[in-house]
Amino acid sequence: MSLAPLSRVAVYVCTYKRNAELARMLDSLEVAAKHAEPRYQLAVVVVDDNPDRAAEQVVEASTRSFPLGLHYRWCGSGNIAKARNTGLIACMELGDWVAMVDDDQIVVPEWLTELMKVQEDTEADAVTAPVLARFPDDSPSWLTNQPFANLWGTPAKPDGIAVTDLQTANSVIRVNFLQDNPEVRFSNDLGKSGGEDMVFYRAALEAGLKAHYSHHAVNWELESSDRATYSYQLRRCLWHGNTEAITNLRAGRDSRLRLVARSAKRAVKAASHPIQQVKKKEAPQFRYAFAYSLQSVGILLGVLGVRINHL
């Protein structure tokens, strides 16, 4: 029996004012690359979106080893969609697959192996996997005692299941698919407000993308201390709801009326959360409930055409 051919995977990391976090991500990618050898060969592309090329020093000073090299591309636009497109172009020249992660994450050692295992088992064009939030050890107790991490993490799904929701924070997509569908790219006009990743994958699904889910290829989003404040959690909930509405309208996935109904449903759920907690003889979690309610406000603002820029 002949052995399966090697797979070349090129992963890009867009970065902006996070050199320390970028270095941490590159360290975890090096571990994942070694774990995946020799079956999978990894190239890493750092897309520097800093106007002053601040991330270049991280790449130049790096002694990390990747089978297909560590590469640097400068964008400097302050527009995440343009940076993502820069990463796509670079990775399409380097591999058979394009993988995507964020600079404030770390991947588990088996990340690449698990993504590609699901791809081979399902013959998928793309595989996505969970991003789980992790707060600093010295975070306020309310942040870890109340389910704020559930707001930003992704719900668990069975390994290998077909999916229609993918995220660029943790996914891999076939280069041939991108070549055959040049219209599937990140929208520059969403590069300030966010949501460009959701619109990208929805366009890909409309073009016939076959996507599946890897339960084990986990990325940990390591929240910084400046995110461990209540004001940040409130702003993020408001932005999250707003982006949900803007992108769903843009993709034609939801009508304005349906989004208004969703906003109302989410507001009711937020208002009833403390009551349900008390019924279970548990703490009411008022902070979480109020933060969650702001998602419904964000949705309504999006329906009205108000766009809130990414934090």
Secondary structure in CASP SS format (residue, H / E / C, confidence):
PFRMAT SS
TARGET T0000
AUTHOR 0000-0000-0000
METHOD secondary structure of the structure
MODEL  1
M C 1.00
S C 1.00
L C 1.00
A C 1.00
P C 1.00
L C 1.00
S E 1.00
R E 1.00
V E 1.00
A E 1.00
V E 1.00
Y E 1.00
V E 1.00
C E 1.00
T E 1.00
Y C 1.00
K C 1.00
R C 1.00
N H 1.00
A H 1.00
E H 1.00
L H 1.00
A H 1.00
R H 1.00
M H 1.00
L H 1.00
D H 1.00
S H 1.00
L H 1.00
E H 1.00
V H 1.00
A H 1.00
A H 1.00
K H 1.00
H H 1.00
A H 1.00
E C 1.00
P C 1.00
R C 1.00
Y E 1.00
Q E 1.00
L E 1.00
A E 1.00
V E 1.00
V E 1.00
V E 1.00
V E 1.00
D E 1.00
D C 1.00
N C 1.00
P C 1.00
D C 1.00
R C 1.00
A C 1.00
A C 1.00
E H 1.00
Q H 1.00
V H 1.00
V H 1.00
E H 1.00
A C 1.00
S C 1.00
T C 1.00
R C 1.00
S C 1.00
F C 1.00
P C 1.00
L C 1.00
G C 1.00
L E 1.00
H E 1.00
Y E 1.00
R E 1.00
W E 1.00
C C 1.00
G C 1.00
S C 1.00
G C 1.00
N C 1.00
I H 1.00
A H 1.00
K H 1.00
A H 1.00
R H 1.00
N H 1.00
T H 1.00
G H 1.00
L H 1.00
I H 1.00
A H 1.00
C H 1.00
M H 1.00
E H 1.00
L H 1.00
G C 1.00
D C 1.00
W E 1.00
V E 1.00
A E 1.00
M E 1.00
V E 1.00
D E 1.00
D C 1.00
D C 1.00
Q E 1.00
I E 1.00
V E 1.00
V C 1.00
P C 1.00
E C 1.00
W H 1.00
L H 1.00
T H 1.00
E H 1.00
L H 1.00
M H 1.00
K H 1.00
V H 1.00
Q H 1.00
E H 1.00
D H 1.00
T H 1.00
E C 1.00
A C 1.00
D C 1.00
A E 1.00
V E 1.00
T E 1.00
A C 1.00
P C 1.00
V E 1.00
L E 1.00
A E 1.00
R E 1.00
F C 1.00
P C 1.00
D C 1.00
D C 1.00
S C 1.00
P C 1.00
S H 1.00
W H 1.00
L H 1.00
T H 1.00
N H 1.00
Q C 1.00
P C 1.00
F H 1.00
A H 1.00
N H 1.00
L H 1.00
W H 1.00
G C 1.00
T C 1.00
P C 1.00
A C 1.00
K C 1.00
P C 1.00
D C 1.00
G C 1.00
I C 1.00
A E 1.00
V C 1.00
T C 1.00
D C 1.00
L C 1.00
Q C 1.00
T C 1.00
A C 1.00
N E 1.00
S E 1.00
V E 1.00
I E 1.00
R E 1.00
V H 1.00
N H 1.00
F H 1.00
L H 1.00
Q H 1.00
D H 1.00
N C 1.00
P C 1.00
E C 1.00
V C 1.00
R C 1.00
F C 1.00
S C 1.00
N H 1.00
D H 1.00
L H 1.00
G C 1.00
K C 1.00
S C 1.00
G C 1.00
G C 1.00
E H 1.00
D H 1.00
M H 1.00
V H 1.00
F H 1.00
Y H 1.00
R H 1.00
A H 1.00
A H 1.00
L H 1.00
E H 1.00
A C 1.00
G C 1.00
L C 1.00
K C 1.00
A E 1.00
H E 1.00
Y E 1.00
S C 1.00
H C 1.00
H C 1.00
A C 1.00
V C 1.00
N E 1.00
W E 1.00
E E 1.00
L E 1.00
E C 1.00
S C 1.00
S H 1.00
D H 1.00
R H 1.00
A C 1.00
T C 1.00
Y H 1.00
S H 1.00
Y H 1.00
Q H 1.00
L H 1.00
R H 1.00
R H 1.00
C H 1.00
L H 1.00
W H 1.00
H H 1.00
G H 1.00
N H 1.00
T H 1.00
E H 1.00
A H 1.00
I H 1.00
T H 1.00
N H 1.00
L H 1.00
R H 1.00
A H 1.00
G C 1.00
R C 1.00
D C 1.00
S C 1.00
R H 1.00
L H 1.00
R H 1.00
L H 1.00
V H 1.00
A H 1.00
R H 1.00
S H 1.00
A H 1.00
K H 1.00
R H 1.00
A H 1.00
V H 1.00
K H 1.00
A H 1.00
A H 1.00
S H 1.00
H H 1.00
P H 1.00
I H 1.00
Q H 1.00
Q H 1.00
V H 1.00
K H 1.00
K C 1.00
K C 1.00
E C 1.00
A C 1.00
P C 1.00
Q C 1.00
F H 1.00
R H 1.00
Y H 1.00
A H 1.00
F H 1.00
A H 1.00
Y H 1.00
S H 1.00
L H 1.00
Q H 1.00
S H 1.00
V H 1.00
G H 1.00
I H 1.00
L H 1.00
L H 1.00
G H 1.00
V H 1.00
L C 1.00
G C 1.00
V C 1.00
R C 1.00
I C 1.00
N C 1.00
H C 1.00
L C 1.00
END
